[in-house]
């Protein structure tokens, strides 16, 4: 039926859209014969007369844009975006740290204070911590430089009390069992 019938008749017969019919025929390897395609399929003609030829000049090349065509809304020299902030401006990061804009980028204020006091550039692998745990206390006596390895050891769950370690271990086991069970069901 598909090989010689018009697609509209097949749509009405099966009661489904054209793309579903084409997809099903593709999956099952059903194709229309070449003579049917030549007789019934339209060829797309290009619009050669309306296309630009190589070397053709645009009619408005070098002309000024007319008023009302967007020229007055373009950015002008010296304009700044609405969210621009000057150097030295502060913001609070998503982690709750105060950041200062320096050289066009935001850096953590506590790292800058530590560098200025110790006159030493921090390595990206160094961490500056707050000894009292309060990230708003920027006193130099409250700041301490440690490595990432020390930071990881300091915050690792092994350093927690034994009861809490057991709870964390049980949670991991339960999560693993739930994940395995969900994979079996799918």
C-alpha positions in Angstrom: 0.0 0.0 0.0 2.7 2.5 1.0 4.8 2.1 -2.2 2.1 3.6 -4.5 -0.5 5.4 -2.3 -0.4 9.1 -1.7 0.8 10.0 1.8 -2.5 11.8 2.6 -4.5 8.6 2.1 -2.1 6.6 4.3 -2.4 9.3 7.0 -6.3 9.0 6.9 -6.2 5.2 6.8 -3.9 4.8 9.9 -5.0 8.0 11.7 -1.5 9.1 12.5 0.8 12.0 11.4 3.1 11.8 8.4 6.3 11.8 10.3 5.1 8.6 12.2 4.5 6.8 8.9 7.9 7.8 7.5 9.6 6.7 10.7 7.8 3.3 10.7 8.7 2.7 7.1 12.3 3.6 7.7 12.5 1.2 10.7 11.0 -1.7 8.7 13.0 -0.9 5.5 9.9 -0.1 3.3 10.8 2.1 0.4 8.9 3.6 -2.5 10.0 2.5 -6.0 12.1 5.0 -8.1 9.5 5.4 -10.8 6.9 6.5 -8.2 9.3 9.0 -6.7 10.2 10.5 -10.1 6.5 10.9 -11.0 5.2 12.2 -7.7 8.0 13.9 -5.7 8.5 17.6 -6.3 12.0 19.0 -6.8 13.1 22.1 -5.0 14.2 24.9 -7.4 16.7 27.4 -6.2 16.0 31.1 -6.4 18.9 32.0 -8.6 17.5 35.2 -10.0 17.2 36.7 -6.5 20.5 35.5 -5.1 23.5 37.9 -4.8 26.3 37.2 -7.3 29.9 37.2 -6.3 31.2 40.8 -6.4 27.8 42.4 -6.2 27.6 45.6 -4.1 24.9 46.1 -1.5 22.5 49.0 -2.2 23.1 50.6 1.2 26.9 50.2 1.5 28.4 53.3 3.0 25.0 55.0 3.7 24.1 56.1 7.2 21.3 54.2 9.0 18.0 56.0 9.0 16.5 57.2 12.2 14.4 54.7 14.0 16.3 51.7 12.6 18.2 51.0 15.8 21.2 53.3 15.4 20.2 55.5 18.4 20.0 52.5 20.8 23.5 51.1 20.0 26.2 51.4 22.6 28.2 54.6 22.4 31.9 55.1 23.2 32.4 55.3 27.0 29.0 53.7 27.9 29.0 51.0 30.5 26.6 48.1 31.1 24.0 48.5 33.8 25.8 46.0 36.1 29.2 47.6 35.9 31.0 48.2 39.3 34.1 50.3 39.9 37.4 48.8 41.2 37.4 48.2 44.9 33.6 47.5 45.0 32.6 44.6 47.3 30.0 41.8 46.9 29.2 38.6 48.8 29.8 35.3 47.0 27.4 32.4 46.9 29.6 30.7 49.6 29.2 33.8 51.9 32.7 35.3 51.5 33.2 39.0 50.9 34.9 39.6 47.5 36.6 42.8 46.2 37.0 43.8 42.6 40.7 44.2 41.7 42.1 44.4 38.2 38.7 43.6 36.7 38.0 40.4 38.7 36.6 39.6 42.1 38.9 38.1 44.7 38.2 37.0 48.3 38.8 39.9 50.7 40.4 37.6 53.3 43.0 36.4 50.8 43.9 40.0 49.8 44.3 41.0 53.5 46.5 38.0 54.2 48.7 38.8 51.1 49.0 42.5 52.1 49.9 41.8 55.7 52.5 39.0 54.9 53.7 40.7 51.7 53.6 37.3 50.0 51.6 36.1 46.9 49.3 33.2 47.7 49.6 30.0 45.7 46.2 28.9 44.2 46.6 25.7 46.2 46.8 27.6 49.5 43.7 28.1 51.6 43.2 31.0 54.0 40.9 29.9 56.9 39.1 31.8 59.6 40.3 30.4 63.0 37.1 31.3 64.8 34.9 30.1 61.9 33.3 33.6 61.3 33.9 34.6 57.6 33.0 38.2 58.4 35.9 38.6 61.0 38.7 39.9 58.8 41.2 40.5 61.7 44.7 39.3 60.6 45.0 37.3 63.9 41.9 35.3 62.8 43.4 34.4 59.4 45.7 31.4 58.8 47.2 30.0 55.6 47.1 26.2 55.2 47.5 23.8 52.2 44.6 22.1 50.5 45.9 18.8 51.9 45.7 20.2 55.5 42.3 21.7 54.7 41.0 18.3 53.5 42.4 16.5 56.6 40.9 19.2 58.9 37.4 18.8 57.3 37.4 15.0 56.7 34.6 13.0 58.4 37.2 10.7 60.0 37.9 13.6 62.5 34.3 13.5 63.7 33.1 11.6 66.8 32.8 7.8 66.4 29.0 7.9 66.7 28.7 10.4 63.8 31.2 8.4 61.7 28.9 5.3 62.1 25.9 7.3 61.0 27.8 8.6 57.9 28.9 5.0 57.1 25.3 3.7 57.4 24.0 6.5 55.2 26.5 5.6 52.5 25.5 1.9 52.7 21.8 2.7 52.5 22.3 5.1 49.5 24.3 2.4 47.7 21.6 -0.2 48.3 18.9 2.2 47.0 20.9 3.0 43.9 21.6 -0.7 43.2 17.9 -1.5 43.7 16.8 1.3 41.4 19.2 0.0 38.6 17.7 -3.5 38.9 14.1 -2.1 38.5 15.0 -0.2 35.4 
